[in-house]
Amino acid sequence: MSAPLPSPLAGLKVLDMSRVLAGPFAGRMLCDLGADVVKVEPPEGDVTRLWGAVIGGAAGYYAQQNSGKRNIAIDLKKSEGIELVTNLSTQADILIENFRPDVMPRFGLGYPNLAALNPRLIMLSISGFGQNGPESGRAAYAPVIHAELGFLRRQADTAGAYPVDLTLSVADTNAALHGLVAVLAALHLRGTTGKGQHIDLAMVDASVVTDDRLHYQIDTERVLTGQTNEVWETAGGPMMLAGDFRHLWRQAERHFGATDEVADAPLDQKITSRRAWYGRFLNQVCPTREIVIAALDRMNIAWGDVRPGPDVVNQPTVKHRGTLTEMLYPDGAVRRLPQSPYRFSAAESCVRGRAPTLGEHNYGVLEDWLGMDDVAIARYAPALITGS
């Protein structure tokens, strides 16, 4: 029997004080990689406990971002609660928070205070507009950042529609992943210097640096219009064809002898004629899904099925790679969750367990991290919350 594979971050302790998405997602990835991630929740719980289908007593949004973590529920309005978090931070390698910049200092939990007690602490602070500056106090959720950075206007101009938000929280997940990179870099540096870091991660910065179309806007002030990647109706159903239409047409000319039916017409009429030809080609010349796919592959045009959301479970690569996994809850309910995306040759990263209930690990965390017994824990009872 072969020995179990090691987890890359086994032995690290993470205090996750964040809520909703940007911080919890970073914490979930650290947990998948083997860290002991303890989520600290307020008495009312993370608001995402109310979002999504409830399976096994856990709502979908909360479960996706917090599975595998342990949970301790602490009331920071009580002095005992602040003392508990302070004590836990002395044992933590990493602390994650995504409050507004003034919140942690107001509780006496700012980085200078915590670093004085634990110089090796790495604190990841995710905010919308950074820890200081003219907008640092603004409330920020992903849709606000999407709007401020031009994502919504660009999408609307491209589609010829009124601005609406994206249907996934790109600003949050970008910030989480860049925060994860920064934390791992800080861990590497700590191995050399012995000192921790305070990481000021702004959603604005993370979103700007990952915007591959930004250069069009800041280099040329060019407004992006017209589709560069389009959904076409085909005999095999709606498909996304990657590449602008000029490329699609050149490939059709080369491989299938497409020619202009109005050769001497103005360009706009040529384009209209060419697009009509392409529509007929994808539905009549190629009358079945198999023939459509063969033609696109022959032209080396990347394509994707416009798949209904629930059908993602049947996507061939998702099934083959186990991109979704199943988690069993105590009541026998089974929930699908995204598996860790990190695949190592000789290490393991995976979902470590189900989503915790509120305060489920109050005693276990205090025993493991602080060596407290029942008598010592009882002293902090006014600040400890348990719930479903």
Secondary structure, 3 states (H helix, E strand, C coil): CCCCCCCCCCCCEEEECCCCCHHHHHHHHHHHCCCEEEEEECCCCCHHHHCCCEECCEEHHHHHHHCCCEEEEECCCCHHHHHHHHHHHHHCCEEEECCCCCHHHHCCCCHHHHHHHCCCCEEEEEECCCCCCCCCCCCCCHHHHHHHCCHHHHHHHHHCCCCCCCCCCHHHHHHHHHHHHHHHHHHHHHHHHCCCEEEEEEHHHHHHHCCCCHHHHHHCCCCCCCCCCEEEEECCEEEEECCCHHHHHHHHHHHHCCCCCCCCCCHHHHHHHHHHHHHHHHHHHCCCHHHHHHHHHHCCCCEEECCCHHHHHHCHHHHHHCCEEEEECCCCCEEEEECCCCCCCCCCCCCCCCCCCCCCCHHHHHHHHHCCCHHHHHCCHHHEECCC
